[in-house]
Amino acid sequence: MGKWRRYRRYLPSILCAVAGLASCTVLTLIQPEDSAIQRGQIRREGYGGAEKEYELMVGGMESQEIPVTVTVKPRIYTKEEAEQVFYEIMDGMEERIRVENPSLMQVASDLKLPSHIEGMGVQLRWRSSNPELLSSAGRLIEAVKVEQAITLYVELSNGTNRADFEIPVLLTPRTRTPRQAQWEGLEETIRKCDEEQRMEECLSLPMEYEGQPLSYRAMEESSYTALPFIGFVLAVLLLFRERTARREREKKREQELLSDYAELVSKLMVLVGAGLTVRSAWERMVRDYEAARSAGKQKERAAYEEMRQTYYQFSNGMTEGAAYREFGYRCCLQPYLKLSSLLEQNRKSGAKYLRAILQKEMQDAFEMRKNLARKLGEEAGTKLLLPLFLMLLVVMIIIMAPAMMTMG
């Protein structure tokens, strides 16, 4: 544990070194073997790709190299290659466009007509022989009641070559279950009511259909059934927040008490050594604290507030031993319990050895204070690890993102 504390300050440097090594290794592994230009050749983008610009240094024409921007367009098909690609696309066209329909000879729902073929650089333009039934986008405008044959015309083009094809399609009536037919019948009834009541101020919906009474409710009406659940969740969160806040306050108070213990014992030892009784020294410390608080030079400190309460217990007639004992119980920490016990024993055995006892207690208190400061420093360092790792991640992204974008 001691070695870890000793070398922990080197952790950020080690992490930065590891990050640099890891970035170098990753970029080296993912870097393509061929550069932008090799032996006077630049590799083009594949079919359907985009044109790219390369910044090159050209040497040989002058005494020094001159920067030149070269634009390289993507590769295109020859006429024979284009025809072969077109026919390959058409061979699998039915699978591409039929979607949920069993085949193009049984079309009862929309088709999916693509406008381009990914990775092949081919554009498609569609046209329907009967756009009133099937649009050029493949959407079924109206369900047919009898089979209807239509033709889809598609033009395939890669920019320099084009070809036209025809695809026969047979529209068939949609197969409906009895439940679907019932709902469609209700929709048709409502539509007829709307047509018949066009001159009326309001549309009167049918209150009965096929012998069944109907009721209606707007879908956008608010539902408040979730409010009790939300209230319960908020109550639990508030309770958890209150418990967490209480624990934080208790922890802060304990740290404050431990931090002030060495100073409290030191002052008490000096005043007792100067000839004051414990009670007089206690009163003097409380008065000094109250004066500093009134002048705005001192913030509220838990240890001195407990001492002030103990002093007022003296003034109200409580015995010193009981007041010291109550002081230790209220602080509820081992050092304060020990101090209250020493002060209570002092009343029984006399103050002959009290100064020596307080001096030894002061030494232990300062050692405890150093350990507390070291512990708080370690906790603060641990809390900084997360921001440190986040910063490391950002640095790695800044280093690697441009390289990845450059490599396409």
N, C-alpha and C positions, 0 to 999 in steps of 0.2 A: 504493500500500500504506500509506503514511504517513497519507494522508487517511482511509482506512478505519479505521485504528487510532484516529485523532483523533475521528471521529464515531461510533465503535462504541458508546460509552457512552450515546448517545442512542437506541440501537436499541429498548430496552424501551418508552420513551415513545412512539416512532413506532409501534410495534406496537399499543400500547393505543389510540392515536388512530385507527389504521386499523381496529381491531376495533370501536370504537364507531361509526365511520362505516359500516362494513359491516353491523353489526347494525341500525342505523337504516334503511339502504337496504333490507335484506331484509324487515324487518318492515313497512316502508311498501309494498313491492311485493306482499306476500302478504296484506295487510290487506284484507278484503272492503269493497266500496264502500258497501254498506248497513250501517248500525249495527243494534244490537239492536231499537231502536224508531225508526220513521220515520213522521211524520204520524199519530201515534196508532195505528200498526199494528205488531204483532209477528209475524214469520214463524214458522209452525209447523214442526215436524219432519215429514218426509214419511211416507207410509204405512209402518207397521211401526216407526217411530222411537220414541224415548223422550221422556217428558215432561221439560221443562226449566224451571229457575227463573231468573228475571231480577231483578236488584236495580235498581229504578228510583227516580228522584227525582220526586215528584209535587208540582207547584206549582199555586197558584190557590185552594186551600181555606183556607190560612192565610197569614200574612205571610211565611213562609219555606217552602222545599221540605221535604217529609217523605219519608224512605225507605220504600219499599213493596216487598214480595216478591211477584212475580206468577208463578204456575205455569201453564205453557202445555202442554196435552196434544197429542199428535201428531194429525195429520189422519186421519180415517176415511172410508170409502167411503159413498156413498149406496146405497140398495138396488139401483138400476139399475146403478150402477158396480160393486157387489160381484158381481152376477150375471154381468156381462160379464167381470170379472177371473177369476171361477171357471171359466167356460167356456174362457177363453184358457189357463188353467193346465191344464185337462183335455185340451185339444187337443195339448199337448206332453208329456203325462204319460208316454206310452210311452217316449219318448226319455230321460226322466229316470230311469225305474226299471228298465229292462231290463238295463242294464249290459252283460255279455258275451253275453247271449242274443240270437239273431237277431231275435226278436220275442216278444210275449207269447203267441203261439201255439206257441212252441217254447222253453219254459223248462226248462232242465236244470241251472241253477245259481242261486245266490242272487240276489234282487232287492234294489235299494236304494230303500227307502221313506222319503222325507224327512218330517220332522215339521213343517217350516215352509219357506216360500218366501222366500228372502233378498230384501230390498228391496221386497216387496209386502205385508208385514204379514198374511199368510195362514197360519193354522195347519192342520195335517192330522192326522187320527186314522184309523188303519187297523185293519181287522178281516178275518180270513180265514174263509171258509166251511168250510175243513178245516184247522184248525191242526195236526193230526197230520202233515200233509204239508208245508204251508207256513205258517210262523208269521206273526203280525201284524207282525213286524219285517222280513219278507221273506226269512228264512232257510229254506232247504230242509232239512226235518228228515230226510227219508229219500228216497233216489233211487227213483223209480218204475220198475217193470219194463214197464208198459204205460201208454199215454197216459191222463191223468186230468185232467178239466176241473174247475176250482174257480173261485170268484168272490172278488175282493177288494172290500171295501166301504170307501169313504173318505169322511170328513166334512171339508169345507172350511169354515173359520170365520175371520172377521176381528174377532170380539168382539161385534158387533151383528148380523151376518148369517151364515147358515150354509146349506149345501147338501150333499145326499148324492148320491154317484155309485157306480155299480157298474162294475168292470173285469173282464171275463172273462179267465181265464188257463188255458192248456193246458200241463200238466206232461208232459214227454216223457222217455223213457229217455235216460240219458247215453250219448253216443257214446264208446266206449272203443277205444283202440288195443290190439293184442294184448299189448304190454308192460304197459299199465295193467291189462288184464284178468288178466294173470299175477300181478302184485303184489297186486291185490285178492283173487285166489284164495288167495294165501299168507296174507294178513291174515285171511281167513275161516277158513282151516285152523287158524291160531293161536288164533282166537277159539273154535273148536269144542274145541280141546285144553284151553283154559282152562275151558270149561264141563264137560268130562268129568272134569277133575282137580280139581274144587273141593274134594274131601275130602283131597287130597294136601297135604303140607307145602310142596312146591315144584312149580312148573310146568315140565314137561319139554317143551322146544321141539322141533319136528320137525327132524331132522337131514338130511332129504332131501325135495325137492319136485320132482315131475315128472322124476324121474331125476337131479336135480342135487344134489350134496352142499352143505349149508349150514353156515355158521359165523356166530357172533354176537359182538358186542362192544358194550359200553355206550358211548353217545355221550359221556358225561361223563368218560370216562377221560382222564387228563392225557397230553399229548403233549410230549415233551422235545426234539423236533427243532429247536425254535427256540433252545434254549439256546446252541449253538455260535455262532449268528449274534449273539445278544445279547452273549456274551462277547467276540466280535470287535469289535463296536461299542463296548463299554465300554473295551476295550484301546486302540482308536484315540482315544476321547475322553480317556482318561487320559494317553495320549502327547501329545495336543494340549494338554491342560491343563498337563502338565509343561513342555512347550516354551514355552508362553505364560508360565508362572510364572518360568521361567529368564530369558526375555527381559525380564520386568518387573524381576527382581532386577538384571540387568545394566544396565538403563536407570536404575534407582534409584541403583546404585553410581556410574555415570558422572556423574549429576547431583550426587551427594554429593562426588565428587572435584573436579568443576569448581567447586562452591560453596566448598570449603575451600582451593582453590589460592591465592587472593589472601591469605588469612590465613597460610598456610604460608610463602609467599614474604616476606610482611611481617615475620614473626617471624625468619626466617632472616637477612634484611637487617639487622634491629636488632641481633641477636646478633653478626653478623660485624662490624658497625660498632662494636660495643663492644669489639672486640679479640680475640674468640674465633676459632679456626680453624673451617673448615666442619665438620670432624668433631666438634669440641667443641660447636658450636652444634647440630648434629644430635642429639648425645647429650643435650644439655640439653632440647631439645624433646620427645624421647622420654621422658625421665624425668618431665618435668612432666605429660605425657599419662598415663603410668602412675599417677602419684600422684593425679591427678584421677579416674581410673577407679576406683582403690582406695577413694577417699573417696565415690564415688557421685555426683560432681559432673559427670561427663562420660560421655556415651554413646559407644558404639563408633563410630569414624569410619574409613572406608576409607583415607583418605590417611595418617592417623597409624599405622594398622596396617601399612601398607606401609613407612612410615618405620621402625617398630620392627623389622620383619623385616630391613631393610637394616642397622640398627644391630647386630643379632645376627650378621649376616654379617661386619661389621667385626670383631666380637669373636672370631669363629671363624677369623680369619686371611685372609679374602678381601681383596683389594686394594680401595682406595676407588673407583678408576675402574670396576672391574668391578661393584662393589656399586651404584654410582650408575646404571650402565648397566642392570643388572637391575631396579632400581627403576623406571626409565622404561618398560621392556618390560612389567613387571607392571601398571602403571597403564594403559598402552596408550592414552594420550590425548596429543594433540599438545602441549599446554602442559607436561605432565610429561616428555615426551621432550625437549623443548627445555631444561627445567631440568636434567635429567640430563646433557645434552650440555654445558651451561654449566659445571656443577660438574666434569665430567671434564676440560674444557679448562682450568679454573682450576688443576688439579693440574699441568698441563704448563707453563702460561704464568705462574703466580703469581697472587696475590690483589690485585695493585695496582689493577686496575679492576673487581674483583668487586662492590664495593658499588654503584658507579654502574650496572653492568649489572643487578644485582638491583633497584635502585630503578626503572629503566625497566621491568623485567619486572613489578614490582608494580603500576605504573600501568596497564600493559596487562591485568593480571589483574583489577584492580578494574573496568575497563571491560567485560571479558568477563563478570564477575559481574553487572553491571547488565543486560547484554543477556540473560543467562540468566534473571534474575528477571523481566524483561519478557516473555520467551518463555513462561515457566511461567504467568504471569498471563493471557496470551492463551489458552493451552490450557485453563486453568480456566474462563475466560469462555465458550469454545466449548462445554465440557461442560455449562454451565448453560443453553444455548439450548434443549435438548430439554425440560427441566422448565418452562422459560418458555413454550414453545409449548403444552405440556400444560395449564398453568394458564390460558393464553389460551383454549384450547378449552373448559375447564370454565366459565370466565366467560361465554363466548358461549352455552353450553348453559343456564346459569342465567338468562341474560337472555331467551333465545328460548323456552325450554320453557313458562313460564307464559303467554306470549302465544299460543303455538300451542294450548295446552290451553283457553284462554279462547275462541279462535275455533272450537273443536270439531274 
